[in-house]
Amino acid sequence: MKKVTVIAYIEIRDGFEEGFLEAAREVVAATRAEDACINYDLHQSSSQSTRFVFYENWTSLDGLDQHSKSDHIRLFRERIKEMLARPTEITLWEMVTEPAGS
């Protein structure tokens, strides 16, 4: 089974950083508890506080699919939709090395 990496670029409107971070911290905690989640990490740009990147690794595409249909992701998307400056850019990658700490 091939491991899957997701890189999701999110840009929010100015002034929504704290609200976004609050929602993101909740979804990170819930997602990390999923069986298929290897890691789920959020990064904020050092130079543009409204730009964020989720870096995610999953045990399989099926696990990622289950994640994308989960209640906590659905609620997160609903919660942040008015904060977004533009649509989220999601890219999928195939992990070709073992994750750190394996």
Backbone atoms as SQL, in Angstrom:
CREATE TABLE atoms (id INTEGER PRIMARY KEY, chain TEXT, resi INTEGER, resn TEXT, atom TEXT, x REAL, y REAL, z REAL);
INSERT INTO atoms VALUES
  (1, 'A', 1, 'MET', 'N', 0.842, -1.179, 0.000),
  (2, 'A', 1, 'MET', 'CA', 0.000, 0.000, 0.000),
  (3, 'A', 1, 'MET', 'C', 0.890, 1.246, 0.000),
  (4, 'A', 2, 'LYS', 'N', 0.646, 2.153, -0.918),
  (5, 'A', 2, 'LYS', 'CA', 1.456, 3.365, -1.036),
  (6, 'A', 2, 'LYS', 'C', 1.000, 4.420, -0.043),
  (7, 'A', 3, 'LYS', 'N', 1.979, 5.038, 0.602),
  (8, 'A', 3, 'LYS', 'CA', 1.687, 6.151, 1.506),
  (9, 'A', 3, 'LYS', 'C', 1.470, 7.410, 0.673),
  (10, 'A', 4, 'VAL', 'N', 0.615, 8.296, 1.191),
  (11, 'A', 4, 'VAL', 'CA', 0.214, 9.495, 0.461),
  (12, 'A', 4, 'VAL', 'C', 0.562, 10.734, 1.275),
  (13, 'A', 5, 'THR', 'N', 1.063, 11.735, 0.580),
  (14, 'A', 5, 'THR', 'CA', 1.352, 13.032, 1.194),
  (15, 'A', 5, 'THR', 'C', 0.415, 14.065, 0.595),
  (16, 'A', 6, 'VAL', 'N', -0.067, 14.945, 1.452),
  (17, 'A', 6, 'VAL', 'CA', -0.910, 16.065, 1.019),
  (18, 'A', 6, 'VAL', 'C', -0.220, 17.350, 1.446),
  (19, 'A', 7, 'ILE', 'N', -0.148, 18.288, 0.542),
  (20, 'A', 7, 'ILE', 'CA', 0.291, 19.642, 0.871),
  (21, 'A', 7, 'ILE', 'C', -0.865, 20.555, 0.473),
  (22, 'A', 8, 'ALA', 'N', -1.411, 21.241, 1.475),
  (23, 'A', 8, 'ALA', 'CA', -2.571, 22.109, 1.254),
  (24, 'A', 8, 'ALA', 'C', -2.195, 23.542, 1.604),
  (25, 'A', 9, 'TYR', 'N', -2.312, 24.413, 0.627),
  (26, 'A', 9, 'TYR', 'CA', -1.985, 25.825, 0.800),
  (27, 'A', 9, 'TYR', 'C', -3.268, 26.596, 1.077),
  (28, 'A', 10, 'ILE', 'N', -3.262, 27.344, 2.168),
  (29, 'A', 10, 'ILE', 'CA', -4.448, 28.106, 2.573),
  (30, 'A', 10, 'ILE', 'C', -4.052, 29.554, 2.782),
  (31, 'A', 11, 'GLU', 'N', -4.825, 30.457, 2.199),
  (32, 'A', 11, 'GLU', 'CA', -4.631, 31.884, 2.452),
  (33, 'A', 11, 'GLU', 'C', -5.940, 32.433, 2.981),
  (34, 'A', 12, 'ILE', 'N', -5.859, 33.084, 4.125),
  (35, 'A', 12, 'ILE', 'CA', -7.046, 33.646, 4.737),
  (36, 'A', 12, 'ILE', 'C', -7.027, 35.171, 4.618),
  (37, 'A', 13, 'ARG', 'N', -8.158, 35.757, 4.855),
  (38, 'A', 13, 'ARG', 'CA', -8.252, 37.219, 4.808),
  (39, 'A', 13, 'ARG', 'C', -7.562, 37.813, 6.036),
  (40, 'A', 14, 'ASP', 'N', -7.007, 38.972, 5.842),
  (41, 'A', 14, 'ASP', 'CA', -6.309, 39.681, 6.922),
  (42, 'A', 14, 'ASP', 'C', -7.248, 39.884, 8.117),
  (43, 'A', 15, 'GLY', 'N', -6.732, 39.649, 9.304),
  (44, 'A', 15, 'GLY', 'CA', -7.497, 39.839, 10.524),
  (45, 'A', 15, 'GLY', 'C', -8.153, 38.575, 11.050),
  (46, 'A', 16, 'PHE', 'N', -8.079, 37.482, 10.291),
  (47, 'A', 16, 'PHE', 'CA', -8.709, 36.227, 10.695),
  (48, 'A', 16, 'PHE', 'C', -7.706, 35.190, 11.215),
  (49, 'A', 17, 'GLU', 'N', -6.471, 35.610, 11.429),
  (50, 'A', 17, 'GLU', 'CA', -5.426, 34.662, 11.820),
  (51, 'A', 17, 'GLU', 'C', -5.770, 33.897, 13.104),
  (52, 'A', 18, 'GLU', 'N', -6.179, 34.607, 14.131),
  (53, 'A', 18, 'GLU', 'CA', -6.456, 33.935, 15.415),
  (54, 'A', 18, 'GLU', 'C', -7.640, 32.985, 15.316),
  (55, 'A', 19, 'GLY', 'N', -8.693, 33.400, 14.648),
  (56, 'A', 19, 'GLY', 'CA', -9.849, 32.530, 14.468),
  (57, 'A', 19, 'GLY', 'C', -9.501, 31.289, 13.668),
  (58, 'A', 20, 'PHE', 'N', -8.679, 31.469, 12.633),
  (59, 'A', 20, 'PHE', 'CA', -8.254, 30.333, 11.833),
  (60, 'A', 20, 'PHE', 'C', -7.403, 29.387, 12.672),
  (61, 'A', 21, 'LEU', 'N', -6.466, 29.932, 13.421),
  (62, 'A', 21, 'LEU', 'CA', -5.590, 29.083, 14.247),
  (63, 'A', 21, 'LEU', 'C', -6.380, 28.305, 15.288),
  (64, 'A', 22, 'GLU', 'N', -7.393, 28.909, 15.846),
  (65, 'A', 22, 'GLU', 'CA', -8.228, 28.205, 16.828),
  (66, 'A', 22, 'GLU', 'C', -8.924, 27.007, 16.173),
  (67, 'A', 23, 'ALA', 'N', -9.527, 27.241, 15.014),
  (68, 'A', 23, 'ALA', 'CA', -10.204, 26.157, 14.293),
  (69, 'A', 23, 'ALA', 'C', -9.201, 25.097, 13.847),
  (70, 'A', 24, 'ALA', 'N', -8.048, 25.529, 13.388),
  (71, 'A', 24, 'ALA', 'CA', -7.028, 24.594, 12.898),
  (72, 'A', 24, 'ALA', 'C', -6.489, 23.718, 14.015),
  (73, 'A', 25, 'ARG', 'N', -6.259, 24.281, 15.176),
  (74, 'A', 25, 'ARG', 'CA', -5.742, 23.475, 16.289),
  (75, 'A', 25, 'ARG', 'C', -6.717, 22.360, 16.656),
  (76, 'A', 26, 'GLU', 'N', -7.998, 22.658, 16.606),
  (77, 'A', 26, 'GLU', 'CA', -9.011, 21.639, 16.904),
  (78, 'A', 26, 'GLU', 'C', -9.003, 20.535, 15.851),
  (79, 'A', 27, 'VAL', 'N', -8.927, 20.897, 14.579),
  (80, 'A', 27, 'VAL', 'CA', -8.946, 19.874, 13.536),
  (81, 'A', 27, 'VAL', 'C', -7.654, 19.070, 13.530),
  (82, 'A', 28, 'VAL', 'N', -6.531, 19.700, 13.867),
  (83, 'A', 28, 'VAL', 'CA', -5.263, 18.965, 13.955),
  (84, 'A', 28, 'VAL', 'C', -5.356, 17.890, 15.029),
  (85, 'A', 29, 'ALA', 'N', -5.852, 18.232, 16.188),
  (86, 'A', 29, 'ALA', 'CA', -5.962, 17.261, 17.280),
  (87, 'A', 29, 'ALA', 'C', -6.861, 16.090, 16.881),
  (88, 'A', 30, 'ALA', 'N', -8.001, 16.376, 16.272),
  (89, 'A', 30, 'ALA', 'CA', -8.921, 15.313, 15.869),
  (90, 'A', 30, 'ALA', 'C', -8.323, 14.446, 14.758),
  (91, 'A', 31, 'THR', 'N', -7.642, 15.070, 13.821),
  (92, 'A', 31, 'THR', 'CA', -7.065, 14.333, 12.699),
  (93, 'A', 31, 'THR', 'C', -5.925, 13.436, 13.141),
  (94, 'A', 32, 'ARG', 'N', -5.095, 13.912, 14.037),
  (95, 'A', 32, 'ARG', 'CA', -3.971, 13.095, 14.496),
  (96, 'A', 32, 'ARG', 'C', -4.423, 11.814, 15.192),
  (97, 'A', 33, 'ALA', 'N', -5.667, 11.767, 15.631),
  (98, 'A', 33, 'ALA', 'CA', -6.211, 10.563, 16.270),
  (99, 'A', 33, 'ALA', 'C', -6.707, 9.529, 15.253),
  (100, 'A', 34, 'GLU', 'N', -6.757, 9.893, 13.984),
  (101, 'A', 34, 'GLU', 'CA', -7.213, 8.963, 12.954),
  (102, 'A', 34, 'GLU', 'C', -6.167, 7.867, 12.736),
  (103, 'A', 35, 'ASP', 'N', -6.635, 6.637, 12.547),
  (104, 'A', 35, 'ASP', 'CA', -5.734, 5.496, 12.371),
  (105, 'A', 35, 'ASP', 'C', -4.786, 5.657, 11.189),
  (106, 'A', 36, 'ALA', 'N', -5.255, 6.231, 10.094),
  (107, 'A', 36, 'ALA', 'CA', -4.451, 6.332, 8.878),
  (108, 'A', 36, 'ALA', 'C', -3.484, 7.514, 8.875),
  (109, 'A', 37, 'CYS', 'N', -3.570, 8.375, 9.872),
  (110, 'A', 37, 'CYS', 'CA', -2.724, 9.577, 9.916),
  (111, 'A', 37, 'CYS', 'C', -1.317, 9.243, 10.412),
  (112, 'A', 38, 'ILE', 'N', -0.325, 9.540, 9.599),
  (113, 'A', 38, 'ILE', 'CA', 1.072, 9.419, 10.017),
  (114, 'A', 38, 'ILE', 'C', 1.486, 10.716, 10.699),
  (115, 'A', 39, 'ASN', 'N', 1.227, 11.828, 10.038),
  (116, 'A', 39, 'ASN', 'CA', 1.421, 13.145, 10.646),
  (117, 'A', 39, 'ASN', 'C', 0.503, 14.148, 9.964),
  (118, 'A', 40, 'TYR', 'N', 0.205, 15.216, 10.704),
  (119, 'A', 40, 'TYR', 'CA', -0.708, 16.254, 10.222),
  (120, 'A', 40, 'TYR', 'C', -0.237, 17.540, 10.871),
  (121, 'A', 41, 'ASP', 'N', 0.503, 18.331, 10.119),
  (122, 'A', 41, 'ASP', 'CA', 1.181, 19.490, 10.681),
  (123, 'A', 41, 'ASP', 'C', 0.787, 20.767, 9.953),
  (124, 'A', 42, 'LEU', 'N', 0.593, 21.821, 10.722),
  (125, 'A', 42, 'LEU', 'CA', 0.229, 23.124, 10.181),
  (126, 'A', 42, 'LEU', 'C', 1.407, 24.078, 10.333),
  (127, 'A', 43, 'HIS', 'N', 1.664, 24.832, 9.276),
  (128, 'A', 43, 'HIS', 'CA', 2.746, 25.818, 9.276),
  (129, 'A', 43, 'HIS', 'C', 2.172, 27.172, 8.860),
  (130, 'A', 44, 'GLN', 'N', 2.706, 28.234, 9.462),
  (131, 'A', 44, 'GLN', 'CA', 2.306, 29.595, 9.116),
  (132, 'A', 44, 'GLN', 'C', 3.511, 30.307, 8.532),
  (133, 'A', 45, 'SER', 'N', 3.305, 31.067, 7.478),
  (134, 'A', 45, 'SER', 'CA', 4.397, 31.800, 6.839),
  (135, 'A', 45, 'SER', 'C', 5.048, 32.773, 7.816),
  (136, 'A', 46, 'SER', 'N', 6.348, 32.834, 7.779),
  (137, 'A', 46, 'SER', 'CA', 7.097, 33.780, 8.611),
  (138, 'A', 46, 'SER', 'C', 6.969, 35.210, 8.107),
  (139, 'A', 47, 'SER', 'N', 6.690, 35.359, 6.804),
  (140, 'A', 47, 'SER', 'CA', 6.641, 36.699, 6.222),
  (141, 'A', 47, 'SER', 'C', 5.226, 37.189, 5.912),
  (142, 'A', 48, 'GLN', 'N', 4.247, 36.263, 5.814),
  (143, 'A', 48, 'GLN', 'CA', 2.866, 36.654, 5.521),
  (144, 'A', 48, 'GLN', 'C', 1.953, 35.866, 6.460),
  (145, 'A', 49, 'SER', 'N', 1.494, 36.520, 7.496),
  (146, 'A', 49, 'SER', 'CA', 0.755, 35.829, 8.561),
  (147, 'A', 49, 'SER', 'C', -0.578, 35.237, 8.115),
  (148, 'A', 50, 'THR', 'N', -1.027, 35.555, 6.926),
  (149, 'A', 50, 'THR', 'CA', -2.304, 35.024, 6.425),
  (150, 'A', 50, 'THR', 'C', -2.122, 33.771, 5.569),
  (151, 'A', 51, 'ARG', 'N', -0.885, 33.306, 5.429),
  (152, 'A', 51, 'ARG', 'CA', -0.616, 32.130, 4.591),
  (153, 'A', 51, 'ARG', 'C', -0.238, 30.944, 5.463),
  (154, 'A', 52, 'PHE', 'N', -0.885, 29.811, 5.183),
  (155, 'A', 52, 'PHE', 'CA', -0.683, 28.583, 5.959),
  (156, 'A', 52, 'PHE', 'C', -0.484, 27.400, 5.022),
  (157, 'A', 53, 'VAL', 'N', 0.178, 26.386, 5.539),
  (158, 'A', 53, 'VAL', 'CA', 0.365, 25.148, 4.799),
  (159, 'A', 53, 'VAL', 'C', 0.117, 23.981, 5.749),
  (160, 'A', 54, 'PHE', 'N', -0.754, 23.071, 5.334),
  (161, 'A', 54, 'PHE', 'CA', -0.888, 21.789, 6.013),
  (162, 'A', 54, 'PHE', 'C', 0.030, 20.804, 5.302),
  (163, 'A', 55, 'TYR', 'N', 0.833, 20.099, 6.072),
  (164, 'A', 55, 'TYR', 'CA', 1.686, 19.032, 5.546),
  (165, 'A', 55, 'TYR', 'C', 1.218, 17.749, 6.207),
  (166, 'A', 56, 'GLU', 'N', 0.731, 16.812, 5.397),
  (167, 'A', 56, 'GLU', 'CA', 0.078, 15.614, 5.914),
  (168, 'A', 56, 'GLU', 'C', 0.656, 14.367, 5.262),
  (169, 'A', 57, 'ASN', 'N', 0.782, 13.307, 6.047),
  (170, 'A', 57, 'ASN', 'CA', 1.155, 12.009, 5.502),
  (171, 'A', 57, 'ASN', 'C', 0.162, 10.975, 5.995),
  (172, 'A', 58, 'TRP', 'N', -0.249, 10.111, 5.059),
  (173, 'A', 58, 'TRP', 'CA', -1.290, 9.119, 5.299),
  (174, 'A', 58, 'TRP', 'C', -0.810, 7.733, 4.917),
  (175, 'A', 59, 'THR', 'N', -1.296, 6.719, 5.620),
  (176, 'A', 59, 'THR', 'CA', -0.887, 5.347, 5.330),
  (177, 'A', 59, 'THR', 'C', -1.396, 4.862, 3.980),
  (178, 'A', 60, 'SER', 'N', -2.468, 5.469, 3.479),
  (179, 'A', 60, 'SER', 'CA', -3.036, 5.039, 2.201),
  (180, 'A', 60, 'SER', 'C', -3.988, 6.103, 1.656),
  (181, 'A', 61, 'LEU', 'N', -4.303, 5.958, 0.387),
  (182, 'A', 61, 'LEU', 'CA', -5.279, 6.844, -0.232),
  (183, 'A', 61, 'LEU', 'C', -6.670, 6.614, 0.370),
  (184, 'A', 62, 'ASP', 'N', -6.963, 5.359, 0.725),
  (185, 'A', 62, 'ASP', 'CA', -8.242, 5.072, 1.384),
  (186, 'A', 62, 'ASP', 'C', -8.348, 5.803, 2.725),
  (187, 'A', 63, 'GLY', 'N', -7.256, 5.810, 3.490),
  (188, 'A', 63, 'GLY', 'CA', -7.254, 6.521, 4.763),
  (189, 'A', 63, 'GLY', 'C', -7.467, 8.009, 4.580),
  (190, 'A', 64, 'LEU', 'N', -6.840, 8.571, 3.557),
  (191, 'A', 64, 'LEU', 'CA', -7.029, 9.992, 3.251),
  (192, 'A', 64, 'LEU', 'C', -8.474, 10.252, 2.845),
  (193, 'A', 65, 'ASP', 'N', -9.047, 9.349, 2.067),
  (194, 'A', 65, 'ASP', 'CA', -10.443, 9.504, 1.642),
  (195, 'A', 65, 'ASP', 'C', -11.382, 9.502, 2.852),
  (196, 'A', 66, 'GLN', 'N', -11.144, 8.606, 3.793),
  (197, 'A', 66, 'GLN', 'CA', -11.956, 8.573, 5.011),
  (198, 'A', 66, 'GLN', 'C', -11.816, 9.884, 5.785),
  (199, 'A', 67, 'HIS', 'N', -10.587, 10.384, 5.860),
  (200, 'A', 67, 'HIS', 'CA', -10.328, 11.667, 6.532),
  (201, 'A', 67, 'HIS', 'C', -11.125, 12.793, 5.882),
  (202, 'A', 68, 'SER', 'N', -11.105, 12.836, 4.562),
  (203, 'A', 68, 'SER', 'CA', -11.774, 13.942, 3.862),
  (204, 'A', 68, 'SER', 'C', -13.287, 13.917, 4.055),
  (205, 'A', 69, 'LYS', 'N', -13.840, 12.766, 4.445),
  (206, 'A', 69, 'LYS', 'CA', -15.271, 12.637, 4.676),
  (207, 'A', 69, 'LYS', 'C', -15.641, 12.725, 6.161),
  (208, 'A', 70, 'SER', 'N', -14.661, 12.932, 7.016),
  (209, 'A', 70, 'SER', 'CA', -14.907, 12.926, 8.459),
  (210, 'A', 70, 'SER', 'C', -15.698, 14.159, 8.904),
  (211, 'A', 71, 'ASP', 'N', -16.387, 14.006, 10.019),
  (212, 'A', 71, 'ASP', 'CA', -17.171, 15.125, 10.558),
  (213, 'A', 71, 'ASP', 'C', -16.279, 16.299, 10.925),
  (214, 'A', 72, 'HIS', 'N', -15.100, 16.030, 11.511),
  (215, 'A', 72, 'HIS', 'CA', -14.260, 17.151, 11.939),
  (216, 'A', 72, 'HIS', 'C', -13.716, 17.943, 10.752),
  (217, 'A', 73, 'ILE', 'N', -13.462, 17.304, 9.625),
  (218, 'A', 73, 'ILE', 'CA', -13.029, 18.051, 8.434),
  (219, 'A', 73, 'ILE', 'C', -14.202, 18.826, 7.848),
  (220, 'A', 74, 'ARG', 'N', -15.368, 18.218, 7.790),
  (221, 'A', 74, 'ARG', 'CA', -16.549, 18.917, 7.292),
  (222, 'A', 74, 'ARG', 'C', -16.818, 20.171, 8.123),
  (223, 'A', 75, 'LEU', 'N', -16.760, 20.039, 9.443),
  (224, 'A', 75, 'LEU', 'CA', -16.997, 21.190, 10.323),
  (225, 'A', 75, 'LEU', 'C', -15.905, 22.245, 10.183),
  (226, 'A', 76, 'PHE', 'N', -14.650, 21.816, 10.036),
  (227, 'A', 76, 'PHE', 'CA', -13.543, 22.753, 9.844),
  (228, 'A', 76, 'PHE', 'C', -13.745, 23.565, 8.569),
  (229, 'A', 77, 'ARG', 'N', -14.072, 22.884, 7.487),
  (230, 'A', 77, 'ARG', 'CA', -14.283, 23.584, 6.213),
  (231, 'A', 77, 'ARG', 'C', -15.415, 24.603, 6.318),
  (232, 'A', 78, 'GLU', 'N', -16.478, 24.209, 6.988),
  (233, 'A', 78, 'GLU', 'CA', -17.608, 25.121, 7.182),
  (234, 'A', 78, 'GLU', 'C', -17.190, 26.328, 8.029),
  (235, 'A', 79, 'ARG', 'N', -16.440, 26.052, 9.073),
  (236, 'A', 79, 'ARG', 'CA', -16.038, 27.107, 10.008),
  (237, 'A', 79, 'ARG', 'C', -15.122, 28.144, 9.365),
  (238, 'A', 80, 'ILE', 'N', -14.250, 27.707, 8.454),
  (239, 'A', 80, 'ILE', 'CA', -13.267, 28.640, 7.895),
  (240, 'A', 80, 'ILE', 'C', -13.660, 29.225, 6.538),
  (241, 'A', 81, 'LYS', 'N', -14.775, 28.789, 5.954),
  (242, 'A', 81, 'LYS', 'CA', -15.074, 29.195, 4.577),
  (243, 'A', 81, 'LYS', 'C', -15.153, 30.711, 4.406),
  (244, 'A', 82, 'GLU', 'N', -15.645, 31.437, 5.396),
  (245, 'A', 82, 'GLU', 'CA', -15.728, 32.896, 5.288),
  (246, 'A', 82, 'GLU', 'C', -14.383, 33.577, 5.557),
  (247, 'A', 83, 'MET', 'N', -13.437, 32.824, 6.094),
  (248, 'A', 83, 'MET', 'CA', -12.106, 33.374, 6.375),
  (249, 'A', 83, 'MET', 'C', -11.189, 33.322, 5.164),
  (250, 'A', 84, 'LEU', 'N', -11.503, 32.476, 4.212),
  (251, 'A', 84, 'LEU', 'CA', -10.604, 32.225, 3.087),
  (252, 'A', 84, 'LEU', 'C', -10.498, 33.415, 2.147),
  (253, 'A', 85, 'ALA', 'N', -9.268, 33.732, 1.759),
  (254, 'A', 85, 'ALA', 'CA', -9.029, 34.784, 0.772),
  (255, 'A', 85, 'ALA', 'C', -9.173, 34.229, -0.642),
  (256, 'A', 86, 'ARG', 'N', -8.951, 32.934, -0.785),
  (257, 'A', 86, 'ARG', 'CA', -9.054, 32.248, -2.075),
  (258, 'A', 86, 'ARG', 'C', -9.252, 30.767, -1.807),
  (259, 'A', 87, 'PRO', 'N', -9.643, 30.008, -2.809),
  (260, 'A', 87, 'PRO', 'CA', -9.822, 28.573, -2.583),
  (261, 'A', 87, 'PRO', 'C', -8.518, 27.897, -2.146),
  (262, 'A', 88, 'THR', 'N', -8.651, 26.905, -1.294),
  (263, 'A', 88, 'THR', 'CA', -7.500, 26.136, -0.837),
  (264, 'A', 88, 'THR', 'C', -6.910, 25.357, -2.008),
  (265, 'A', 89, 'GLU', 'N', -5.587, 25.353, -2.104),
  (266, 'A', 89, 'GLU', 'CA', -4.896, 24.578, -3.134),
  (267, 'A', 89, 'GLU', 'C', -4.376, 23.305, -2.488),
  (268, 'A', 90, 'ILE', 'N', -4.868, 22.161, -2.936),
  (269, 'A', 90, 'ILE', 'CA', -4.479, 20.876, -2.369),
  (270, 'A', 90, 'ILE', 'C', -3.730, 20.080, -3.423),
  (271, 'A', 91, 'THR', 'N', -2.539, 19.614, -3.060),
  (272, 'A', 91, 'THR', 'CA', -1.749, 18.792, -3.973),
  (273, 'A', 91, 'THR', 'C', -1.481, 17.442, -3.310),
  (274, 'A', 92, 'LEU', 'N', -1.535, 16.382, -4.119),
  (275, 'A', 92, 'LEU', 'CA', -1.277, 15.024, -3.643),
  (276, 'A', 92, 'LEU', 'C', 0.074, 14.547, -4.147),
  (277, 'A', 93, 'TRP', 'N', 0.765, 13.824, -3.287),
  (278, 'A', 93, 'TRP', 'CA', 2.096, 13.315, -3.588),
  (279, 'A', 93, 'TRP', 'C', 2.181, 11.866, -3.129),
  (280, 'A', 94, 'GLU', 'N', 3.043, 11.100, -3.759),
  (281, 'A', 94, 'GLU', 'CA', 3.316, 9.737, -3.323),
  (282, 'A', 94, 'GLU', 'C', 4.589, 9.745, -2.483),
  (283, 'A', 95, 'MET', 'N', 4.517, 9.220, -1.283),
  (284, 'A', 95, 'MET', 'CA', 5.684, 9.163, -0.409),
  (285, 'A', 95, 'MET', 'C', 6.625, 8.071, -0.926),
  (286, 'A', 96, 'VAL', 'N', 7.863, 8.425, -1.227),
  (287, 'A', 96, 'VAL', 'CA', 8.803, 7.474, -1.794),
  (288, 'A', 96, 'VAL', 'C', 9.903, 7.058, -0.819),
  (289, 'A', 97, 'THR', 'N', 9.909, 7.635, 0.376),
  (290, 'A', 97, 'THR', 'CA', 10.796, 7.194, 1.440),
  (291, 'A', 97, 'THR', 'C', 9.938, 6.932, 2.674),
  (292, 'A', 98, 'GLU', 'N', 10.486, 6.219, 3.605),
  (293, 'A', 98, 'GLU', 'CA', 9.755, 5.970, 4.846),
  (294, 'A', 98, 'GLU', 'C', 9.736, 7.250, 5.682),
  (295, 'A', 99, 'PRO', 'N', 8.636, 7.475, 6.422),
  (296, 'A', 99, 'PRO', 'CA', 8.571, 8.675, 7.263),
  (297, 'A', 99, 'PRO', 'C', 9.640, 8.646, 8.352),
  (298, 'A', 100, 'ALA', 'N', 10.050, 9.821, 8.792),
  (299, 'A', 100, 'ALA', 'CA', 11.027, 9.937, 9.876),
  (300, 'A', 100, 'ALA', 'C', 10.492, 9.204, 11.098),
  (301, 'A', 101, 'GLY', 'N', 11.375, 8.537, 11.825),
  (302, 'A', 101, 'GLY', 'CA', 10.990, 7.858, 13.038),
  (303, 'A', 101, 'GLY', 'C', 10.408, 6.474, 12.814),
  (304, 'A', 102, 'SER', 'N', 10.409, 6.014, 11.558),
  (305, 'A', 102, 'SER', 'CA', 9.854, 4.674, 11.270),
  (306, 'A', 102, 'SER', 'C', 10.782, 3.572, 11.747);
